[in-house]
C-alpha cells in the first residue's frame, strides 16, 4: 500500500476525532488537500497560506546559513584574533566555523519550532480548528533575531508567551495585532535584559577581552570608513569597516548582520509579491529622513562633541541602514501582511514611521540598541488606526464628489 493511500485511511480514521486537526496539518504538509469549494464566491489563485509562508522561509535560509558560519567566525576570531588579511574561504567559510555555528544555532531553531508548533497543535486540538501555517515563518524568524548564546529554556519560555499572548488569545493566525516574532523578542529583552545586550551577548563563548564589541553592531566607536574586508585591532579596539557591516562579518543577532543577503531576500520577496514594496521603500525613507535630521543637528552645532548623543547622531544618515538589525526588520518584520497597514496610502505612513522611530530610538536611548523591534511593535498597534483614517478620508472625498455631481 502506498504512503498516500495509507495516509488517506488514517485521515478517515481520525475524521471525527479531536486529532483530526493535527493529522490534517501533517497530511497537508506532505500533500495538497484534496478538498475543493462547492458554493459561494472565492478567490482562486495558485498561492495559499502555506506557499506564502514557504516563500518567506526560502528568503530567510541564506541569512540562517550565513549566521551559522558567522557564529563560528566571531567565536574563533574573539579568541585567536582577527586575521590581518581576510580570506573568505580560509577564514569564514570553513568546516570549523560551520560545526561550531551549527552546534549553537540549530538547537535554537529546533526549540523555536518545537515549542511553538506544540502550542499551535494543542490549541487546534482543544478548539477544534485546523492547524494554521502562520508559525512556519515565526519559528524561523525568532532564532535569527536573538543572540547566539540565548539559553534554550529562556527561548522556550519566550516562545510560549509570544504564541499564546501574541497570537492565540486574538484568535490565531490572521487575527493577531502584534507580530508574534517581535512579541517574543520584546519578552526576552524586557524579561532577561542582561542576556539581550552587552558585548559578550553577540559572540558565542565570548571571553573577557579589551576590544569592546558593539551591542547589536550599532556603536559607532566600532565603525571605520575604510573600504577593507575583515576586522582588525586598532588602539585595543576592534574596528569594523563599512564593507564588514554590509557583507555581515560583524557580531550581532544570528540573521541580522548581512545587509547584502537581506537585500537579496527582500528582492526575492518583492519579486514573488509576498512583501509590500511601499512599506519597504517608505521605511527606508523614514530612516534616512531621521538620519538627515540628526546630521543637520550635529552640523549646526546644536549637539557638541562629547555629548552622549553625539556619537550616533554624527553617523552618516545612510549608514544607519547597514548597521544593526534595521534592514532585517524592514524587510522581514515590517512587511508582515497581518499586522501591517492594509491600505496603500496607509502602508506609506506605516512604513515611514517605522524607519523614522527606529533611528530615533537608536540614537536617543542607548539602552535599546535596536529600536527597530520597538518601532514595528508600536506601529503594529497604530496600523488599524492609520487604515481607519485613510478609509474615512477616501469616503469623505467621494461624498464631496457626489455632492458636486448632484448639485
C-alpha positions in Angstrom: 0.0 0.0 0.0 1.4 3.4 -1.0 2.1 6.1 1.6 -0.6 8.3 0.1 -3.3 5.6 0.4 -2.2 4.8 4.0 -2.5 8.4 4.9 -5.9 8.6 3.3 -7.0 5.7 5.5 -5.7 7.4 8.6 -7.5 10.6 7.6 -10.8 8.7 7.5 -9.9 7.1 10.9 -9.3 10.5 12.6 -12.1 12.3 10.7 -14.4 12.7 13.7 -11.9 12.8 16.5 -10.1 15.6 18.2 -6.9 14.6 16.5 -8.4 15.5 13.1 -6.8 18.9 13.0 -3.3 17.6 14.0 -3.4 14.8 11.4 -4.7 17.2 8.6 -1.8 19.5 9.4 0.8 16.7 8.9 -1.1 15.4 5.8 -1.3 18.7 4.0 2.3 19.4 4.8 3.2 16.4 2.6 0.3 16.6 0.1 -2.1 19.1 -1.3 -5.5 18.9 0.3 -8.0 17.1 -1.9 -10.9 19.3 -1.0 -12.5 21.9 -3.3 -15.0 24.6 -2.7 -18.6 23.9 -3.6 -20.6 27.1 -3.0 -20.2 30.8 -2.8 -17.6 33.1 -4.5 -14.0 32.5 -3.7 -10.6 33.9 -4.8 -9.0 31.3 -6.9 -5.2 31.6 -7.2 -2.1 29.4 -7.3 -0.9 30.6 -3.9 -2.1 29.9 -0.4 -1.0 30.5 3.1 1.4 27.6 3.1 3.1 28.7 -0.2 3.4 32.2 1.1 5.0 31.1 4.4 7.4 28.8 2.5 8.4 31.7 0.2 9.4 33.8 3.2 11.3 30.8 4.7 13.3 30.4 1.4 14.2 34.1 1.7 15.4 33.6 5.2 17.5 30.4 4.6 20.6 32.3 3.3 20.6 34.5 6.4 20.4 31.4 8.6 23.3 29.7 6.8 25.4 32.9 6.9 24.6 33.2 10.6 25.9 29.7 11.3 29.2 30.4 9.7 29.4 33.9 11.3 28.8 32.4 14.8 31.9 30.2 14.3 33.9 33.1 12.8 33.2 35.5 15.6 33.9 32.9 18.2 37.4 31.9 16.9 38.3 35.5 16.0 37.5 36.7 19.5 39.8 34.0 20.9 42.6 33.9 18.3 42.4 37.5 17.0 41.1 38.7 13.6 43.2 37.9 10.6 45.3 40.7 9.1 44.4 39.7 5.6 40.9 38.4 5.3 40.1 35.4 3.0 36.5 34.4 2.6 37.1 30.6 2.2 40.1 30.4 4.6 38.7 32.4 7.5 35.0 32.4 7.1 33.6 29.5 5.0 35.3 26.6 6.6 34.4 23.4 8.5 35.4 24.6 12.0 33.1 27.7 11.7 30.2 25.6 10.3 30.4 22.9 13.0 30.5 25.4 15.9 27.8 27.6 14.3 25.5 24.7 13.7 26.1 23.4 17.2 24.9 26.7 18.7 22.3 27.9 16.1 20.4 24.8 15.1 19.3 24.0 18.7 17.7 27.4 18.8 15.8 26.6 15.6 14.7 23.3 17.0 13.4 24.7 20.2 11.7 27.6 18.5 9.8 25.3 16.1 9.2 22.5 18.7 7.7 24.7 21.4 5.7 26.9 19.0 4.2 24.1 16.9 3.4 22.1 20.0 1.3 25.0 21.3 -0.3 25.5 17.9 -1.3 21.8 17.7 -2.5 21.9 21.3 -4.8 24.9 20.6 -6.0 23.4 17.4 -6.9 20.1 19.1 -8.7 21.9 22.0 -10.6 24.4 19.9 -11.3 22.1 17.0 -9.9 24.2 14.2 -7.3 23.5 11.6 -3.6 24.0 12.4 -2.5 27.2 10.6 0.8 27.6 8.9 1.5 31.1 10.3 4.1 29.8 12.8 6.3 28.4 10.0 7.8 31.8 9.4 7.7 32.9 13.1 9.6 29.8 14.1 12.4 30.7 11.6 12.4 34.4 12.4 12.8 34.0 16.2 16.3 32.3 16.2 17.5 34.9 13.7 16.7 37.9 15.8 18.2 36.7 19.1 21.8 36.5 20.4 23.6 33.3 19.6 24.1 32.2 23.3 20.4 32.7 24.4 19.7 29.8 26.8 17.3 27.2 25.3 15.0 27.3 28.3 14.7 31.1 28.1 13.8 30.8 24.4 11.2 28.2 25.2 9.5 30.4 27.8 9.6 33.4 25.4 8.1 31.4 22.5 5.3 30.0 24.7 4.5 33.6 25.8 4.6 35.0 22.3 2.5 32.3 20.7 -0.2 32.3 23.4 -0.3 36.0 24.3 0.8 37.4 21.0 -1.4 35.3 18.7 -3.7 32.6 20.1 -5.6 35.0 22.5 -6.5 37.1 19.5 -7.9 34.0 17.6 -4.8 32.6 15.8 -3.0 33.3 12.5 -4.5 36.3 10.7 -6.2 37.7 13.8 -3.2 38.9 15.8 -2.4 42.6 16.1 1.3 42.2 17.1 4.0 40.5 15.2 4.5 37.2 17.1 8.3 37.0 16.5 8.8 40.6 17.7 6.5 39.9 20.7 8.8 37.0 21.6 11.9 39.3 21.1 10.3 42.0 23.3 9.6 39.5 26.1 13.2 38.3 26.0 14.5 41.9 26.1 12.4 43.1 29.0 12.4 39.9 31.0 16.1 39.0 30.6 17.8 42.2 29.6 21.3 41.1 30.6 21.1 38.3 28.1 20.0 40.6 25.3 22.6 43.4 25.4 26.2 43.8 26.1 29.3 42.9 24.1 29.6 39.3 25.1 26.0 38.6 24.1 26.7 38.6 20.4 29.7 36.2 20.3 29.4 32.5 21.3 31.5 31.7 24.3 32.9 35.2 24.4 35.9 35.7 26.7 37.0 38.9 28.6 38.9 41.0 26.2 40.0 44.6 25.7 38.1 45.1 22.5 34.6 46.1 23.1 32.3 44.7 20.5 29.3 46.9 19.7 26.0 45.8 21.1 23.9 44.8 18.1 26.7 46.3 15.9 25.3 49.8 16.3 28.0 51.5 18.3 29.8 53.9 16.0 33.0 53.6 18.1 33.5 50.4 16.2 32.8 51.8 12.7 35.5 52.6 10.2 35.1 54.2 6.8 38.0 52.3 5.3 36.9 50.1 2.4 38.7 46.9 3.5 37.4 43.4 4.3 38.0 41.9 7.7 38.1 43.4 11.2 41.3 44.5 12.7 42.6 45.8 16.0 43.4 49.5 16.4 44.3 51.0 19.8 42.9 48.0 21.6 39.6 48.3 19.8 38.0 46.1 17.2 37.3 48.3 14.2 34.8 47.2 11.5 34.7 48.8 8.1 31.5 49.7 6.3 32.1 46.8 4.0 32.4 44.4 7.0 28.9 45.6 8.1 27.4 45.4 4.6 28.6 41.8 4.0 27.9 40.8 7.6 31.3 39.9 9.1 30.4 41.5 12.4 28.9 40.4 15.8 25.1 40.7 16.1 21.9 38.6 16.2 22.2 35.5 14.2 20.5 36.5 11.0 20.7 40.3 11.1 24.3 41.0 10.2 24.5 40.6 6.4 22.8 43.5 4.8 23.7 42.1 1.4 21.8 38.8 2.0 18.9 40.8 3.5 18.7 42.9 0.3 18.7 39.8 -1.9 16.0 38.3 0.3 14.0 41.5 0.0 14.3 41.4 -3.8 13.0 37.8 -3.8 10.0 38.7 -1.6 9.2 41.7 -3.8 9.5 39.5 -7.0 7.1 36.9 -5.6 4.8 39.8 -4.4 4.9 38.5 -0.8 6.3 41.7 0.6 4.9 45.2 0.1 7.3 47.5 -1.8 5.5 50.5 -0.4 6.3 49.5 3.2 10.0 48.8 2.4 10.6 52.0 0.5 8.8 54.2 3.0 10.6 52.6 5.9 13.9 53.3 4.2 12.9 56.9 3.5 11.8 57.3 7.2 15.2 56.1 8.4 17.0 58.4 6.0 15.0 61.4 7.0 15.6 60.9 10.7 19.3 60.3 10.0 19.5 63.5 8.0 17.8 65.5 10.8 20.4 64.2 13.3 23.2 65.0 10.9 21.9 68.5 10.5 21.7 68.9 14.2 25.3 67.9 14.6 26.5 70.1 11.6 24.6 73.1 13.0 26.4 72.7 16.3 23.3 72.1 18.4 24.9 69.0 19.8 28.5 69.4 20.8 31.2 66.7 20.5 31.4 64.8 23.8 27.7 64.7 24.3 26.2 61.3 25.0 24.1 61.7 21.8 26.9 62.9 19.6 28.3 59.6 18.5 25.3 58.0 16.8 24.0 61.4 15.7 27.2 62.0 13.7 26.9 58.7 11.8 26.2 59.4 8.1 22.4 59.1 7.6 22.7 56.3 5.1 24.9 54.2 7.4 22.0 53.5 9.7 20.6 51.1 7.1 23.6 48.8 7.2 24.3 48.7 11.0 22.3 46.7 13.5 19.0 45.0 12.6 17.2 47.8 10.9 17.4 46.3 7.4 16.3 42.9 8.7 13.3 44.4 10.5 12.3 46.5 7.5 12.4 43.5 5.0 11.1 40.6 7.1 9.1 42.2 10.0 7.6 45.4 8.9 6.1 43.7 5.8 4.1 41.2 7.8 0.7 41.4 5.9 -1.3 40.6 9.1 0.0 43.2 11.5 0.8 46.0 9.0 -1.4 48.5 7.3 -3.8 47.2 4.6 -4.4 50.3 2.5 -1.9 51.6 0.0 -1.7 55.1 1.5 -1.6 53.6 5.0 1.4 51.5 4.0 3.3 54.6 3.1 2.5 56.2 6.5 3.1 53.0 8.4 6.5 52.3 6.9 7.7 55.8 7.2 7.2 56.0 10.9 8.8 52.6 11.4 12.1 53.8 9.9 11.8 57.3 11.5 11.1 56.0 15.0 13.7 53.2 14.7 16.6 55.6 14.2 15.2 58.0 16.8 15.2 55.2 19.5 18.6 54.0 18.4 20.1 57.4 19.0 18.2 58.8 22.0 18.1 55.6 24.1 21.3 53.5 24.0 19.6 51.1 26.4 17.6 49.9 23.4 20.4 49.4 20.8 17.9 48.0 18.3 14.9 50.3 18.2 13.5 48.7 15.1 11.6 46.0 17.0 10.0 48.5 19.3 9.2 50.8 16.4 7.5 48.0 14.5 5.5 46.8 17.5 4.4 50.4 18.1 3.2 50.8 14.5 1.5 47.4 14.7 -0.8 48.9 17.3 -1.4 52.0 15.2 -1.9 50.2 11.9 -5.7 49.8 12.3 -6.0 53.5 13.2 -4.0 54.6 10.2 -6.2 52.5 7.9 -9.3 53.8 9.6 -8.5 57.4 8.9 -7.3 56.6 5.3 -10.6 54.9 4.6 -12.6 57.7 6.2 -10.7 60.3 4.1 -11.5 58.4 0.9 -15.2 58.2 1.9 -15.3 62.0 2.6 -13.6 62.8 -0.8 -16.1 60.6 -2.6 -19.0 62.1 -0.8 -17.8 65.6 -1.8 -17.5 64.5 -5.5 -21.1 63.0 -5.2 -22.4 66.3 -3.9 -20.8 68.3 -6.7 -22.3 66.0 -9.4 -25.8 66.1 -7.9 -25.7 69.9 -7.3 
